[in-house]
């Protein structure tokens, strides 16, 4: 744990962490107010689900291409430009909401704009992190702290948004988010980036299809992204079941749902911290697949639970395993690629993160209807274990092929494209 927080001795990362933390709180404040206004304008939970999926569609469609474009620009300048655009969008929402001009078509358009900007912002933020630390052994901790920061902001922002809306309405929530981007912009202006660490050979930037081809041709990248995508879909299927679980199985109502979601949040923080304390990258490979096993077992235990407290303990395991695997995958990807193509490859990892949510929710709803709640959770857990077993030989070969020098130093390991053999 001491190593985890020693990352704050890095000035650039410390500035980025503070600026991003305040900006993320603003983001969750706006997101909560945005969803509330969308619901009040539709007055239909079903329509809310459809419109939310439609608003998130641009980020899924643009991510692979946005990641490839990010690699062609200087990332700090690009991030500053994106924060300015986010602030303008939030300010426009505040003005429209204050004067009661925010109609349903307008809020959908503004949501799609935010989604499109996110497609460029997310890979940019991920790709800049390795440039903020001068010691490679601090990279796992830096990525883990980012995940912890995101989950902490998610627990702070929505309650604050609820209080602000109860006092003054939604317009100040959008204004607070606009102001929060000033902290991120200030942090980006103050940091001094170190020269990027190059791989064995610097290549020209690839397009989206080129990055996809490189991932498919490289066993370690293919394994990380594909196995994580399949496991994430199964994990996300439980989220659509939790409200029904709290109400029908635990018979605890909204308060029970709060406890279950809180368990996932607490586990997520623990999982991110666990990965962040690892100074030796070679330990992350077995932890990546062991986290998948824990996730599968947690889903099976959830299928066997009937009371609130047991289910809450299981959700702690669930959150810890899911976030631990995600942070491990992110860290291993960051350590396996050179800086010139970092954003393009990370974009496909983010596509797995964002894309697993709607697919997992649809799958969870269908399984719950066909198999019931307990059967759906059991099927999801079994699927995770089967996927992990199928990929086990591949992961074992990858671990054996990594050069010991790369493991010891934490430098980007030279990945081997099978097409070049």
Secondary structure, DSSP 8 states (H G I E B T S, - for coil): -HHHHHGGGSHHHHHHHHHHHHHHHHHHHHHHHHHHHHHHHH--HHHHHHHHHHHHHHHHHHHHHHHHHHTTS-HHHHHHHHHHHHHHHHHHHHHHHHTT---HHHHHHHHHHHHHHHHHHHHHHHHHHHHH-SSGGGHHHHHHHHHHHHHHHHHHHHHHHHHHHHHH-SHHHHHHHHHHHHHHHHHHHH---------SS------HHHHHHHHHHBHHHHHHHHHHHHHHHHHHTTHHHHHHIIIIIS--HHHHHHHHHHHHHHHHHHHHHHHHT---THHHHHHHHHHHHHHHHHHHHHHH--SHHHHHHHHHHHHHHHHHHHHHHHHHHHHHS-GGGHHHHHHHHHHHHHHHHHHHHHHHHHHHHHHHHHHHHHHHHHHHHHHHHHHHHHHHHHHHHS-HHHHHH-------BGGG-
